[in-house]
Amino acid sequence: MYYVYDVDMTLVESDCAMTPEMADAFRKAMAGKSYFFCSGSALPKMKEQIPADIIENAAGLLPVMGGELWQGDKLAYRRKFVWPEGLREDLEEILANSTYPERTGDHIQDRKTMICFSTVGKAADMPARKRYEAWESEHNERVGFAETLAAKYPALHFSIGGKTSVDISEHGNDKSQALSALREYYGPEPVTFFGDRMYQGGNDYPLAEALKAEDNGNVVVAVQNPEDTLQRLLDMAMAQAS
């Protein structure tokens, strides 16, 4: 069995580091197992969020929604995102016209294999993120402009990522590409996938659906938040110890 974990809001609060309690539970639950991390974030951010020993013991790292596969320090592959004409200008217009008043910087991140867009900005600290989350829960800004952009750019996939951003990739270059990487580089073992955004439009949904379609004994575990994941890891560790 391979274990694949989303990062933000599955193992950690969005853009935060793994807590010592989570790290301890993860080490115990995953002892002797083959595990992977698949995140919308780029590799440097992933390494900031997850303790070094847990990263080093991973069978593989799948940052930027599986657009890259890292095996230790070796890059096995990287897919490239090609900007369609007009997309950057449309994102800048959305940013200018957003009714959310706060701007923190780093609004359009080109992660080479995908784009991450945020009106509040990826430079937001936790208080700024919380203010945006509270506002967004009432206004649903991201769903609105993601649907508008998806209609204009049918070759692209727009998914809600984390609590403040929208992930933009080419169709097929969403998280489902992580499964292709696992099969090509690691083989046919069943996969258990933990993620918080398994619903349609969430950035974990494509991988969840690809796993279900395989009919290979795969397991999809939809969690609500890191506290939910922590309890599941504690239960796994306890079951192994008994």
C-alpha positions in Angstrom: 0.0 0.0 0.0 1.2 3.5 -0.9 0.0 6.4 1.2 -0.4 9.9 -0.4 -1.0 13.0 1.7 -2.2 16.4 0.6 -0.5 19.0 2.8 -2.4 22.2 3.4 -5.5 21.7 5.6 -4.8 18.0 5.6 -1.6 17.8 7.6 -1.1 21.5 8.4 -3.0 24.7 8.6 -2.8 26.4 5.3 0.8 27.7 4.7 1.9 26.7 8.2 4.4 24.2 9.5 3.5 20.7 10.8 2.9 20.7 14.6 5.1 18.5 16.8 2.1 16.5 17.7 1.2 15.8 14.1 4.8 15.0 13.2 5.1 12.5 16.1 1.8 10.8 15.1 2.8 10.8 11.4 6.2 9.1 12.2 4.5 6.4 14.2 1.7 5.7 11.8 3.9 5.7 8.7 6.8 3.7 10.2 7.9 1.1 7.6 5.4 2.4 5.0 5.8 4.0 1.6 4.4 7.5 1.7 4.2 10.5 -0.6 3.2 14.2 -0.3 1.2 15.8 -3.1 0.6 19.5 -2.7 -0.3 22.5 -4.7 2.8 24.3 -3.3 6.2 24.3 -4.8 9.0 22.1 -3.3 10.7 24.8 -1.1 7.3 25.5 0.6 6.7 21.8 1.1 10.1 21.5 2.8 9.3 24.5 5.0 6.1 22.8 6.2 7.2 19.3 6.8 10.1 18.2 9.1 13.3 17.3 7.3 13.4 13.7 8.6 9.8 13.0 7.4 10.7 14.5 4.0 13.8 12.5 3.7 12.0 9.2 4.5 9.3 9.9 1.9 9.2 7.6 -1.1 8.6 10.6 -3.3 7.5 14.2 -3.3 4.9 15.5 -5.7 4.7 19.3 -5.4 2.8 21.7 -7.7 -0.1 19.3 -7.9 2.1 16.5 -9.1 3.6 18.6 -11.8 7.0 17.5 -10.5 8.2 14.3 -9.0 11.2 14.4 -6.7 13.0 11.2 -5.5 15.3 12.5 -2.8 17.2 15.4 -4.4 16.7 14.0 -7.9 14.0 15.6 -10.2 12.4 12.7 -12.1 10.1 14.9 -14.2 8.7 18.4 -14.5 5.7 19.5 -16.6 5.7 23.1 -18.0 2.7 25.4 -17.9 2.3 27.6 -21.0 0.5 30.9 -20.4 -2.4 31.3 -22.8 -2.8 34.8 -24.3 -4.8 37.1 -22.0 -4.7 35.1 -18.8 -2.2 37.2 -16.9 -4.1 40.4 -17.9 -7.4 38.8 -16.7 -5.9 37.8 -13.4 -4.5 41.4 -12.9 -8.0 42.7 -13.7 -9.6 40.4 -11.2 -7.1 41.6 -8.6 -7.8 45.2 -9.4 -11.6 44.8 -9.3 -11.8 42.5 -6.2 -13.9 44.1 -3.5 -11.7 42.6 -0.8 -9.7 45.7 0.3 -6.5 44.1 1.7 -3.4 43.4 -0.5 -0.3 41.7 0.9 1.7 41.0 -2.2 2.7 37.9 -4.2 -0.7 37.6 -5.9 0.2 35.7 -9.1 2.7 32.9 -8.5 4.1 31.2 -11.6 5.2 27.8 -10.3 6.4 26.6 -13.7 4.0 23.7 -13.9 0.9 25.7 -12.7 -0.3 29.1 -11.5 -1.5 30.0 -8.0 -3.6 33.2 -7.8 -4.7 34.9 -4.7 -6.4 38.3 -4.3 -5.3 38.8 -0.7 -1.8 37.5 -1.7 0.3 34.6 -0.8 2.5 36.9 1.3 -0.4 37.2 3.8 0.4 36.3 7.4 -1.9 34.3 9.5 -4.1 37.2 10.8 -4.5 38.5 7.2 -5.4 35.0 6.0 -8.0 34.6 8.7 -9.5 38.0 7.7 -9.8 36.9 4.1 -11.2 33.5 5.0 -13.9 35.1 7.1 -14.8 37.5 4.2 -14.6 34.8 1.6 -17.0 32.5 3.5 -19.7 35.1 2.9 -18.7 36.3 -0.6 -17.4 33.1 -2.4 -15.2 35.3 -4.5 -13.0 32.5 -5.7 -15.8 30.2 -7.0 -17.1 33.1 -9.0 -14.0 34.1 -10.8 -12.8 30.5 -11.2 -16.0 29.7 -13.0 -15.7 32.8 -15.2 -12.1 32.0 -16.1 -12.9 28.3 -16.8 -15.6 29.4 -19.3 -13.1 31.7 -21.1 -10.1 29.2 -21.0 -11.6 25.7 -21.6 -8.1 24.2 -21.9 -7.4 25.1 -18.3 -8.5 23.6 -15.0 -9.3 26.0 -12.2 -9.6 24.6 -8.7 -10.0 26.0 -5.2 -6.8 25.6 -3.3 -6.2 26.1 0.4 -8.1 29.0 2.0 -7.1 32.0 -0.1 -6.1 30.9 -3.6 -7.1 29.3 -6.9 -4.9 26.8 -8.6 -4.6 27.0 -12.4 -3.3 24.1 -14.5 -3.8 22.5 -17.9 -6.4 19.8 -18.0 -4.8 16.5 -17.0 -2.0 18.4 -15.2 -4.1 18.6 -12.0 -3.4 16.3 -9.0 -4.5 13.3 -11.1 -1.1 13.3 -12.7 0.3 12.2 -9.3 -1.3 8.8 -10.0 0.3 8.6 -13.4 3.7 9.2 -11.7 3.1 6.6 -9.1 2.2 4.0 -11.7 5.1 4.8 -14.0 7.8 5.1 -11.3 6.6 2.9 -8.5 4.2 0.3 -9.8 0.6 -1.0 -9.3 0.3 -1.1 -5.5 -3.0 0.2 -4.1 -3.0 3.8 -2.9 -4.6 5.4 0.2 -5.0 9.1 -0.3 -5.8 11.7 2.4 -7.1 15.1 1.4 -9.5 17.8 2.5 -10.8 19.0 -0.8 -12.3 15.9 -2.4 -15.4 17.7 -3.7 -15.9 18.8 -7.3 -13.9 22.0 -7.8 -11.5 21.2 -5.0 -7.9 20.5 -5.9 -7.9 17.0 -4.4 -10.9 15.9 -6.4 -9.1 14.9 -9.7 -6.8 12.5 -7.9 -9.6 11.1 -5.8 -11.7 10.4 -8.9 -8.7 8.9 -10.7 -8.1 6.5 -7.8 -11.7 5.5 -7.7 -11.8 4.8 -11.4 -8.8 2.4 -11.2 -10.7 -0.2 -9.1 -7.4 -1.3 -7.7 -8.2 -1.5 -3.9 -7.4 2.2 -3.6 -8.8 4.1 -0.6 -9.9 7.8 -0.6 -10.0 9.4 2.8 -11.7 12.8 3.0 -10.7 14.7 6.1 -12.2 17.9 7.4 -9.0 19.5 8.7 -5.6 18.6 10.3 -7.2 17.7 13.6 -9.3 15.1 11.7 -6.1 13.7 10.1 -4.3 13.7 13.4 -6.9 11.5 15.0 -6.8 9.1 12.1 -3.0 8.9 12.4 -3.2 8.3 16.1 -5.7 5.5 15.5 -3.4 3.9 12.9 -0.4 4.1 15.2 -2.5 2.6 18.0 -3.7 -0.3 15.8 -0.1 -1.1 14.8 1.1 -1.1 18.3 -1.6 -3.5 19.5 
